[in-house]
Amino acid sequence: MSALAPKTLEESPSDQPIQADGGFSSVVEIAPEGGTPEGTGPTSSRHPAASARYASSRKPVRDTFEQALDQGIRKLSEHRYEIKRSTLDLALGNLGLLARSVRVVPEVRDGKPLGFRLSAMTTDGPIAKLGLRNDDVLVSINGFDLTTAERVLDAYSKFKTASHLVLGLVQEGREIVQEYTIR
């Protein structure tokens, strides 16, 4: 590419605004060779549309995503919840954004895989609204143990269309079950 040719930068799909149909808007910025788009700072007058886009940080996209998830989850009792199908579909369709709201690491006990430890969740985020807490260990989904990545993929493929989810957890040293009805 020559120094005079424009370089395009596209936002990654996980950073783009979520549309009602689950798609993403298409955003392309023109940048000089080796640089960032000119005139995209908050006070720039060269590219007003780019300025507006730059001034609104990416955090609101994440907040909008989390708010959409939050609105589709309802607690029925201590370990029972209801999730709107559209909310589950939104979460599964935006795994990149969802992954930013929780840290998941394999949990091993006595040299054997047990499941996945959840951490770095905000207390008011959508993952917490599902009754999950920091340091919970997710050990099963609908009876599928989560001891390996392959088992996680098996469980994922089954629960995408499920009308009922049952999570097996170790929470504060106790084994518990959380139930979710998908409507």
C-alpha positions as CSV (number, residue, x, y, z in Angstrom):
1,M,0.0,0.0,0.0
2,S,1.4,3.4,-0.9
3,A,1.8,6.2,1.7
4,L,-1.0,8.1,-0.2
5,A,-3.5,5.3,-0.3
6,P,-6.1,5.3,2.5
7,K,-6.1,2.5,5.0
8,T,-9.5,1.3,6.2
9,L,-10.1,0.2,9.8
10,E,-13.2,-1.7,10.6
11,E,-14.5,-2.2,14.1
12,S,-14.7,-5.8,15.2
13,P,-18.3,-7.2,15.3
14,S,-18.1,-7.6,19.1
15,D,-17.5,-3.8,19.4
16,Q,-20.3,-2.7,17.1
17,P,-23.8,-1.6,18.2
18,I,-26.3,-4.4,18.4
19,Q,-29.2,-4.2,16.1
20,A,-32.7,-5.5,16.7
21,D,-32.2,-8.3,14.1
22,G,-29.0,-9.3,15.9
23,G,-26.8,-7.8,13.2
24,F,-24.2,-5.1,13.5
25,S,-24.0,-1.8,11.8
26,S,-21.2,-1.4,9.2
27,V,-18.6,1.2,10.3
28,V,-15.6,2.0,8.2
29,E,-13.1,4.8,9.0
30,I,-10.4,6.1,6.7
31,A,-7.0,6.5,8.3
32,P,-3.7,7.8,6.9
33,E,-1.0,5.2,6.4
34,G,0.2,4.0,9.8
35,G,-2.1,6.3,11.8
36,T,-5.5,6.7,13.2
37,P,-8.4,8.4,11.4
38,E,-7.8,12.1,11.1
39,G,-10.4,14.4,12.5
40,T,-12.0,11.7,14.7
41,G,-11.2,13.4,18.0
42,P,-14.0,14.8,20.1
43,T,-13.2,18.4,19.0
44,S,-12.6,17.8,15.3
45,S,-14.5,19.7,12.7
46,R,-13.1,17.8,9.7
47,H,-15.4,14.7,10.0
48,P,-18.5,15.5,12.2
49,A,-19.9,12.0,11.9
50,A,-16.6,10.5,12.9
51,S,-16.3,12.9,15.8
52,A,-19.7,11.9,17.1
53,R,-18.8,8.2,16.8
54,Y,-15.5,8.8,18.5
55,A,-17.0,10.9,21.3
56,S,-19.3,8.1,22.2
57,S,-17.0,5.5,23.6
58,R,-17.4,1.8,23.1
59,K,-18.5,1.3,26.7
60,P,-22.1,2.4,25.9
61,V,-22.3,-0.5,23.4
62,R,-21.4,-2.9,26.1
63,D,-23.7,-1.2,28.6
64,T,-26.6,-1.4,26.0
65,F,-25.9,-5.1,25.5
66,E,-25.8,-5.7,29.2
67,Q,-29.1,-3.7,29.7
68,A,-30.8,-5.7,27.0
69,L,-29.7,-9.0,28.7
70,D,-30.8,-7.6,32.1
71,Q,-34.3,-6.8,30.8
72,G,-34.8,-10.3,29.6
73,I,-34.0,-12.1,32.9
74,R,-36.5,-12.5,35.8
75,K,-35.8,-14.1,39.2
76,L,-38.8,-16.3,40.2
77,S,-37.3,-17.8,43.5
78,E,-34.0,-18.4,45.1
79,H,-32.7,-20.8,42.4
80,R,-35.3,-20.4,39.6
81,Y,-35.2,-17.9,36.8
82,E,-37.0,-17.0,33.6
83,I,-35.2,-15.9,30.5
84,K,-36.8,-14.5,27.3
85,R,-35.8,-16.6,24.3
86,S,-34.7,-13.3,22.5
87,T,-32.4,-12.6,25.4
88,L,-30.7,-16.0,25.2
89,D,-30.4,-15.6,21.4
90,L,-28.9,-12.1,21.9
91,A,-26.3,-13.5,24.4
92,L,-25.4,-16.5,22.2
93,G,-25.2,-14.3,19.2
94,N,-22.8,-11.9,20.9
95,L,-20.4,-14.2,22.7
96,G,-17.6,-11.6,22.4
97,L,-19.5,-9.0,24.4
98,L,-20.8,-11.6,26.8
99,A,-17.2,-12.8,27.4
100,R,-16.3,-9.3,28.6
101,S,-18.7,-9.5,31.5
102,V,-17.2,-12.6,33.1
103,R,-13.9,-14.4,33.4
104,V,-14.0,-18.1,33.0
105,V,-11.1,-20.4,33.9
106,P,-10.9,-24.2,34.2
107,E,-11.2,-25.5,37.7
108,V,-9.1,-28.6,38.7
109,R,-9.6,-30.5,42.0
110,D,-7.4,-33.4,43.1
111,G,-5.7,-33.4,39.7
112,K,-9.0,-33.8,37.8
113,P,-11.1,-31.3,35.8
114,L,-14.2,-30.2,37.7
115,G,-15.7,-27.4,35.6
116,F,-15.1,-23.7,35.1
117,R,-14.7,-21.0,37.8
118,L,-16.4,-17.7,37.2
119,S,-14.9,-14.4,38.3
120,A,-14.5,-10.7,37.5
121,M,-18.3,-10.2,37.3
122,T,-20.0,-7.0,38.3
123,T,-22.6,-7.5,41.0
124,D,-25.3,-5.8,39.0
125,G,-24.4,-7.3,35.6
126,P,-26.5,-9.9,33.6
127,I,-24.4,-12.8,34.7
128,A,-25.0,-11.9,38.4
129,K,-28.7,-11.4,37.6
130,L,-28.8,-15.1,36.6
131,G,-27.9,-15.9,40.3
132,L,-24.2,-16.6,39.5
133,R,-21.5,-15.2,41.8
134,N,-17.8,-14.6,41.6
135,D,-15.9,-17.8,42.5
136,D,-18.9,-20.1,41.5
137,V,-17.7,-23.2,39.7
138,L,-20.0,-24.2,36.8
139,V,-19.9,-28.0,36.7
140,S,-22.8,-29.0,34.5
141,I,-25.5,-27.7,32.1
142,N,-28.6,-29.9,31.6
143,G,-26.7,-32.9,32.9
144,F,-23.7,-32.5,30.7
145,D,-20.6,-32.3,32.9
146,L,-18.2,-29.5,31.9
147,T,-14.9,-31.2,32.5
148,T,-13.5,-30.6,29.1
149,A,-13.8,-28.0,26.3
150,E,-15.5,-30.7,24.1
151,R,-18.1,-31.3,26.8
152,V,-18.8,-27.5,26.9
153,L,-19.3,-27.5,23.1
154,D,-21.7,-30.5,23.4
155,A,-23.7,-28.7,26.1
156,Y,-23.7,-25.4,24.1
157,S,-25.1,-27.1,21.0
158,K,-27.9,-28.7,23.0
159,F,-29.0,-25.7,25.1
160,K,-29.2,-23.2,22.1
161,T,-32.7,-24.6,21.5
162,A,-33.6,-25.8,25.0
163,S,-36.7,-24.6,26.8
164,H,-35.2,-25.4,30.2
165,L,-31.7,-25.0,31.5
166,V,-30.3,-26.6,34.7
167,L,-26.9,-25.4,35.9
168,G,-25.0,-27.4,38.4
169,L,-22.8,-25.2,40.5
170,V,-20.4,-25.3,43.4
171,Q,-21.2,-22.1,45.2
172,E,-19.5,-21.2,48.5
173,G,-18.4,-24.9,48.8
174,R,-22.0,-26.2,48.4
175,E,-23.4,-28.0,45.4
176,I,-26.5,-26.2,44.1
177,V,-28.7,-26.3,41.1
178,Q,-30.0,-23.2,39.3
179,E,-33.0,-23.7,36.9
180,Y,-33.9,-21.4,34.0
181,T,-37.1,-21.5,32.0
182,I,-36.7,-20.1,28.5
183,R,-39.8,-18.4,27.2
